[in-house]
Amino acid sequence: MTAPPLALEGVVATRRAGGAAFTLTVESLLLDPGALVAVTGASGTGKSTLLDIAALARRPDEAGRIAVCGTDAAALWACGAKDALARLRARHFGYVLQTGGLVPFLSVGANAALAQELAGRRDAARLAALAERLGIRDLLARMPATLSVGQRQRAAILRALAHRPALVLADEPTASVHPDMAATILALLADQARQAGAAVLLATHDAPAARAAGFHEVPLQPGPASSRLPALVHA
């Protein structure tokens, strides 16, 4: 039986700023291959924090379980195995940041090719096909600094999908693009779930668009200086 791409249980993370504290609690989140989940909520309710934890980019204050494709990531955090965590990210994750997060000294195409190389899955034909669908095939030789905000966002999505990850994490991936392209992007993410068996965890303000693309909406439940993600098992 294939291990779920992501399993979180009993996760608590607190962020502090200016003397104030905000706590995110994740009761249970289990994403099987092919899952399409859109986490929604107002700005500041913890959507980006949730994705950072899922991406192993932020260590939570408490974690009953954090597992990626059957690997106990919580144990790796506990023993300080940063190299093992990095390998886990490179092989299994595709992460679309709000800011794009592209390597600034590599071209668009080289950014995507690097993701394939780190995962051990070089595939120039796949890279070209994805770039065509995202409308950026003619931008592959361009540097990130020469792109518009919307172009950088699409380049980040190209990089996130290029290496066939088991888990795609996307933080507001359609916020900076035209509505027509937003629909294309959400459809492309959904296709990855269907065709490659990837789980997709999306943070978005645009719940109607996500639902239209087939995502299951999970609203964060706000509280005083806190929010909570209720238990969710999604196949």
NUZA-675724 format. One line per 4 residues: number of its first residue (from 0); their letters; for each residue y, x, z of N, C-alpha, C. Coordinates in steps of 0.1 Angstrom, whole numbers, plus 2048, in hexadecimal, padded with zeros to 3 digits. Each point is the difference from the previous one (the first is absolute). Example, Ala and Ser with C-alpha at 12.3 -4.5 7.8 and 13.67 -1.06 7.14 Angstrom:
2
0> AS> 7C7/884/84E/80C/7F7/800/80C/809/800  80B/7FC/7F9/80B/809/800/80B/7F8/808
// end
This chain:
235
0> MTAP> 7F4/808/800/80C/7F8/800/80C/809/800  80A/7FD/7F7/80C/807/7FF/809/7FE/80D  805/80B/805/809/7FF/80C/80D/7FB/7FC  807/7F8/808/80D/7FA/7FD/80A/80B/7FE
4> PLAL> 809/7FF/7F6/80A/80A/7FE/809/802/80C  802/7F5/808/809/801/80C/7FB/7F7/80B  800/806/80C/7FD/7F8/80C/809/804/80B  809/7F7/805/808/803/80C/7FD/7F6/80B
8> EGVV> 7FF/805/80C/7FE/7F7/80B/807/805/80D  806/7F7/807/807/804/80C/80B/80B/7FE  808/7FF/7F6/80A/80A/7FD/80D/7FB/805  807/809/807/80D/7FE/806/809/80C/7FC
12> ATRR> 80C/7FD/7FB/80A/80A/7FC/80D/7FC/805  807/809/807/80E/7FD/804/80A/809/7FA  80A/7FB/7FA/80B/809/7FB/80C/7FE/809  808/80A/802/80C/800/808/80C/805/7F9
16> AGGA> 80B/7FA/801/80C/804/7FA/80C/7FB/808  809/809/804/80C/7FD/808/7FD/7F9/80D  7F5/804/806/7FD/7FA/80D/7F8/7F3/800  7FE/7FB/7F4/7F9/7F3/7FE/7F2/804/7FB
20> AFTL> 7F6/7F7/803/7F2/802/7FC/7FB/7F4/7F9  7F8/802/7F6/7F9/7F5/7F9/7F1/804/7FF  7F8/7F6/803/7F1/802/800/7F9/7F8/7F6  7F8/806/7F8/7F7/7F9/7F6/7F2/800/806
24> TVES> 7F9/7F5/800/7F2/7FF/804/7F8/7FA/7F5  7F5/807/7FD/7F7/7FC/7F6/7F3/7FD/807  7FC/7F3/801/7F4/7FC/807/7F4/805/7F8  7FF/7FC/7F4/7F4/805/7F8/804/7FD/7F1
28> LLLD> 7FE/80B/7F8/802/7FE/7F1/7F4/807/7F9  7F8/7F9/7F9/7F5/805/7F9/801/7FC/7F1  801/80A/7F8/802/7FE/7F1/7F4/805/7F9  7F9/7F7/7FA/7F4/803/7F8/804/804/7F2
32> PGAL> 7F8/806/7F8/803/803/7F2/804/7F4/7F8  80B/801/7F9/805/7F4/7F8/80A/7F7/808  802/803/80D/80A/7F8/807/80E/802/7FB  807/7F4/800/80E/800/7FC/808/7FA/80C
36> VAVT> 807/807/808/807/7FB/80B/80F/804/800  809/7F6/802/80E/802/800/805/7FD/80E  805/80A/807/806/7FF/80D/80F/7FC/7FE  804/7F5/806/80E/7FC/7FE/807/7FF/80D
40> GASG> 80D/800/800/808/7FF/80C/80E/805/7FD  80A/7FD/809/80E/804/7FE/801/80F/801  80B/806/7FC/802/80F/802/800/803/80F  7FA/80B/803/7FF/805/80E/7F5/7FA/808
44> TGKS> 7F7/7F8/7FA/7F4/7FB/807/7F4/808/800  800/80C/7F9/7F5/809/802/7F7/802/7F3  805/7FA/7F5/7F7/801/7F4/7FE/80F/7FC  80B/807/7FF/7FE/80E/7FC/7F9/809/80B
48> TLLD> 802/7FC/80C/7F8/807/80B/7F1/7FE/7FE  7FD/7F3/7FD/7F2/7FD/7FE/7FA/808/7F4  807/801/7F5/7FB/808/7F5/7FF/80F/803  80A/805/808/7FF/80E/804/7F4/803/808
52> IAAL> 7FC/7F7/809/7F4/802/808/7F4/7FF/7F8  7FF/7F6/7F7/7F5/7FF/7F7/7FE/80C/7F7  80B/806/7FC/800/80C/7F7/7FE/80D/808  7FD/7FF/80D/7FE/80C/809/80C/809/7FF
56> ARRP> 80C/7FA/7FE/80C/808/800/807/7FF/80D  7FD/7F6/809/805/7FF/80D/7F5/7FD/80A  800/808/80B/7F6/7FE/80A/805/7F5/80A  7F8/7F6/802/804/7F5/809/7FF/805/80E
60> DEAG> 806/7F8/809/7FF/803/80F/7F2/7FD/805  7FA/7F6/7FB/7F3/7FB/804/7F8/7FD/7F3  7F3/802/800/7F8/7FD/7F5/7F1/7FE/805  7FB/7F4/800/7F2/7FE/803/7F8/805/7F4
64> RIAV> 804/7FD/7F4/7F9/805/7F4/809/801/7F4  7FF/80C/7F9/807/802/7F3/7F5/807/7F8  7FB/7F9/7F6/7F6/805/7F7/804/7FE/7F1  7FD/80A/7F8/803/800/7F2/7F3/803/7F8
68> CGTD> 7FB/7F7/7F9/7F4/802/7F8/7F5/806/809  7FF/7FB/80C/7F5/804/809/803/80C/808  80B/807/7FE/804/80C/808/808/7FC/80B  7FD/805/80C/807/7FD/80D/80D/808/800
72> AAAL> 80B/7FA/7FB/80C/807/7FF/807/801/80E  7FD/7F7/809/805/801/80E/7FB/80C/807  7F3/803/7FD/7FA/80D/806/807/80C/7FA  803/800/7F3/807/80B/7FA/80E/802/806
76> WACG> 807/7F5/803/80D/801/806/7FE/806/80E  7F6/7FB/807/7FE/805/80E/7FE/80F/802  7F9/805/7F6/7FC/80F/800/80A/808/7F8  80B/7FA/7FB/80A/807/7F9/7FB/806/7F2
80> AKDA> 7F7/7F9/7FA/7FA/805/7F3/809/7FD/7F5  80B/806/7FE/80A/7FD/7F6/7FB/802/7F2  7F9/80B/7FE/7FA/803/7F3/7F7/7F5/7FB  7F7/7FB/809/7F7/7F6/7FD/807/7F3/7FD
84> LARL> 80A/7FD/808/808/7F4/7FD/807/801/7F2  805/80B/7FD/806/802/7F3/7F6/7FE/7F4  7F4/805/802/7F6/7FE/7F6/7FC/7F1/7FE  800/7FA/80C/7FD/7F1/800/80A/7F9/7F8
88> RARH> 80D/803/803/80B/7FA/7F8/7FF/802/7F1  7FE/80D/7FD/800/804/7F2/7F5/7F9/7F8  7F5/7FF/806/7F4/7FA/7F9/800/7F1/7FF  804/7F9/80B/7FE/7F2/800/80D/7F7/7FF
92> FGYV> 80C/806/802/80C/7F8/800/809/801/7F4  806/7F5/7FD/80B/800/7F7/80C/7FA/807  80B/806/802/80B/7FB/809/80D/800/7F8  805/7F4/7FF/80D/7FD/7F9/80B/7FE/80B
96> LQTG> 808/80A/802/80B/7FF/809/80C/7F9/7FB  808/7FA/808/80D/7FA/7FC/809/809/7F8  800/80D/804/809/809/7FA/7F9/808/7F4  7F4/7FC/7FD/7F9/807/7F5/7F8/80B/805
100> GLVP> 806/80A/807/7F9/80B/806/7FA/80A/7F6  805/801/7F4/7FB/809/7F6/803/80E/803  7F8/809/7FC/803/80F/802/80B/803/7F6  80C/804/805/80C/801/7F8/7FF/80B/7F5
104> FLSV> 7F8/80B/802/800/80A/7F6/7F4/7FF/7F6  7F9/7F4/800/7F6/7FE/7F6/804/7F4/7F8  7FC/800/7F3/803/7F5/7F7/7F9/7F3/805  803/7F5/7FA/7F9/7F4/803/7F1/801/7FD
108> GANA> 7FD/806/7F5/7F2/801/7FC/7F9/80A/809  807/80B/804/7FA/80A/809/7FD/7FA/80E  809/7F8/805/7FE/7F9/80C/7F3/7F8/800  7FE/7F9/7F6/7F4/7F8/7FF/7F3/808/7FE
112> ALAQ> 802/80B/7F8/7F4/809/7FE/7FD/807/80D  80A/803/808/7FD/807/80D/7F8/7F7/809  803/7F3/800/7F7/7F7/808/7F2/800/7FC  7FE/800/7F2/7F2/801/7FB/7F9/80D/804
116> ELAG> 808/80B/7FF/7FA/80D/803/7FC/801/80F  808/7FB/809/7FD/801/80E/7F4/7F8/803  7FE/7F5/7F9/7F5/7F7/803/7F4/804/7F8  801/80A/7F7/7F4/804/7F8/7FD/7F7/7F5
120> RRDA> 80A/7F8/7FB/7FD/7F6/7F6/80A/801/7F4  7FF/80B/7F9/80A/801/7F4/7FC/7F7/7F5  80A/7F9/7FB/7FD/7F6/7F6/80D/7FD/7F8  803/808/7F6/80C/7FF/7F9/802/7F3/7F8
124> ARLA> 7F5/7FA/7FC/800/7F4/7F9/804/7F4/809  7FB/800/80C/804/7F6/80A/80F/801/803  805/80C/802/80E/803/803/808/7FA/7F5  7FD/803/7F4/808/7FB/7F4/800/7F1/7FF
128> ALAE> 7F4/7FA/803/7FF/7F1/7FF/808/7F9/80B  800/806/80C/807/7FA/80B/80F/801/7FD  804/80C/7FB/80F/802/7FD/804/7F6/7F5  7F8/7FE/7F6/803/7F6/7F6/802/7F2/805
132> RLGI> 7F7/7FC/809/801/7F3/806/80D/7FE/809  804/80B/806/80C/800/809/80D/802/7F8  7FE/802/7F3/80C/802/7F8/807/80E/802  7F9/80A/804/806/80D/802/7F8/80C/7F9
136> RDLL> 7F9/7FC/7F5/7F9/80B/7F9/809/80A/7FA  80C/7FB/7FC/80A/80A/7FA/807/807/80B  7FD/7FE/80C/807/807/80B/7F8/80B/807  7F3/802/7FB/7F7/809/807/805/80E/801
140> ARMP> 808/804/7F7/806/80E/800/80D/801/808  805/7F5/805/80D/800/807/7FE/804/80E  80B/805/807/7FF/804/80E/805/7F4/808  7FC/7FE/80C/804/7F4/808/80F/7FE/801
144> ATLS> 807/80B/802/80F/7FF/802/807/7FA/7F4  7F9/800/7F4/807/7FA/7F4/7FD/7F2/7FE  7F8/7FA/809/7FB/7F2/7FE/809/7F6/808  800/7F4/7FC/807/7F5/808/7F7/7FD/80B
148> VGQR> 805/7F8/80A/7F9/7FC/80C/7F3/7F9/7FB  802/7F6/7F7/7F4/7F9/7FB/7F6/808/7F9  804/80A/7F8/7F7/809/7FA/7F8/808/80A  807/805/80A/7F9/808/80A/7F6/7F8/807
152> QRAA> 803/7F3/803/7F6/7F7/806/7F4/7FF/7F8  802/7FE/7F3/7F4/7FF/7F7/7F8/80D/7FF  807/80B/800/7FA/80D/800/7F7/802/80D  805/7FB/80B/7F9/801/80D/7F3/7F8/7FF
156> ILRA> 801/7F4/7FA/7F4/7F7/7FE/7F6/807/7F7  805/807/7F5/7F7/807/7F8/7F8/80B/808  808/807/808/7F9/80B/808/7F6/7FA/809  804/7F5/806/7F7/7FA/80B/7F3/7FA/7FA
160> LAHR> 800/7FC/7F3/7F4/7FB/7FA/7F8/809/7F7  806/80C/7FD/7FA/809/7F6/7F2/805/804  7FD/802/80D/7F4/806/804/7F5/7F6/805  802/7F3/7FC/7F6/7F6/804/7FE/800/80F
164> PALV> 80A/7FE/808/7FE/800/80F/7F8/7F4/805  7FA/801/80B/7F9/7F5/806/80A/7F6/807  80B/806/804/80A/7F8/808/80E/803/7FA  807/7F5/7FC/80D/801/7FB/80A/7FA/80A
168> LADE> 809/807/804/80B/7FC/80A/80D/7FF/7F8  807/7F5/801/80C/7FF/7F8/80B/7FA/808  80B/807/803/80B/7FB/808/80B/7FB/7F7  802/7F3/7FF/80A/7FA/7F8/800/806/7F1
172> PTAS> 7F4/800/7F9/800/807/7F3/808/7F9/7F5  804/7F4/802/807/7F9/7F6/80F/7FE/803  805/806/80B/80E/7FD/805/80A/806/7F6  7FD/80A/7F8/80A/806/7F8/7FE/7FE/7F1
176> VHPD> 7F8/7F7/7FC/7FD/7FE/7F2/804/7F2/7FC  801/7FE/7F3/803/7F3/7FA/7F4/7F6/803  804/7F3/802/7F5/7F6/804/7F4/800/7F6  803/802/7F3/7F4/801/7F7/7F7/80B/803
180> MAAT> 806/80C/803/7F8/80C/803/7F9/7FE/80D  807/7F9/809/7FA/7FD/80E/7F3/7F9/7FE  800/7F6/7F7/7F3/7F9/7FE/7F6/809/7FA  804/809/7F7/7F6/809/7FA/7FA/809/80A
184> ILAL> 809/805/809/7FB/809/80B/7F6/7FA/809  803/7F4/804/7F7/7F9/809/7F3/7FC/7F9  801/7FD/7F3/7F3/7FD/7F9/7F8/80D/7FE  807/80B/7FE/7F9/80D/7FF/7F9/804/80D
188> LADQ> 807/7FE/80B/7FA/803/80D/7F3/7F7/803  802/7F3/7FC/7F4/7F7/801/7F5/804/7F7  803/805/7F4/7F6/805/7F7/7F8/80B/806  807/809/807/7F9/80B/807/7F5/7FB/80A
192> ARQA> 804/7F6/807/7F6/7FA/809/7F4/7FB/7F9  802/7F9/7F5/7F5/7FA/7F8/7F8/80A/7F9  806/809/7F9/7F9/809/7F7/7FA/80D/808  808/805/809/7FC/80C/807/7FA/7FE/80E
196> GAAV> 801/7F4/805/7FB/7FD/80D/809/805/80B  80D/802/7FD/80A/805/80A/805/7F4/808  803/803/80D/807/7F7/808/80F/803/7FF  808/7F5/7FF/80E/802/7FF/807/7FA/80C
200> LLAT> 808/808/807/808/7FB/80B/80F/801/7FD  806/7F5/7FE/80E/7FF/7FB/809/7FB/80B  80C/807/802/80B/7FB/808/80B/7FB/7F7  804/7F4/802/80A/7FA/7F7/808/7F5/806
204> HDAP> 80C/7FE/7FB/809/7F5/803/7FD/7F4/7F7  7FA/803/7F4/7FE/7F6/7F6/7F2/7FA/801  7FF/7F7/80A/7F3/7FA/802/7FB/7F7/7F4  809/7F8/7FA/7FC/7F8/7F5/7FA/808/7F4
208> AARA> 806/80B/7FD/7FB/809/7F5/7F3/805/803  7FE/805/80D/7F3/805/804/7F5/7F6/800  803/7F4/804/7F6/7F5/800/7FD/7FD/7F1  80A/800/7F7/7FD/7FD/7F2/7F7/80A/7FA
212> AGFH> 800/80C/805/7F8/80B/7FB/7F2/800/806  7FD/7F7/809/7F3/7FF/807/7FF/807/80D  80B/804/806/800/806/80D/7FF/7F6/80B  7F8/803/80B/7FF/7F8/80C/80C/804/809
216> EVPL> 809/7F7/803/80B/803/808/7FD/800/80F  804/80A/807/7FF/801/80F/80D/803/806  807/7F6/805/80D/802/806/7FF/807/80E  808/80A/802/801/806/80D/806/7F6/80A
220> QPGP> 7FB/7FF/80C/804/7F6/809/80A/807/80A  80D/7FC/7FF/80B/807/808/800/7FB/80E  804/80A/809/802/7FC/80E/80C/808/805  803/800/80D/80B/807/805/7FE/80F/7FF
224> ASSR> 808/807/7F8/7FF/80F/7FD/7F2/804/7FC  7F9/7F7/7F9/7F2/803/7FC/7FC/7F7/7F5  7F4/803/7FA/7FA/7F8/7F6/7F1/802/801  7F8/7F7/7FB/7F2/800/801/7F9/7FC/7F3
228> LPAL> 7F6/808/7FC/7F8/7FC/7F4/7F3/7FA/806  7FE/7F3/7FD/7F4/7F9/806/7F3/806/7F9  7F5/7FD/807/7F3/805/7FB/7FE/7FB/7F2  7FC/808/7F7/7FD/7FD/7F2/7F4/808/7FB
232> VHA> 7F7/7F9/7FA/7F4/806/7F9/801/7FA/7F2  802/809/7F6/802/7FB/7F3/7F7/807/7F6  7F8/7F8/7F9/7F7/806/7F6/806/7FF/7F2
// end
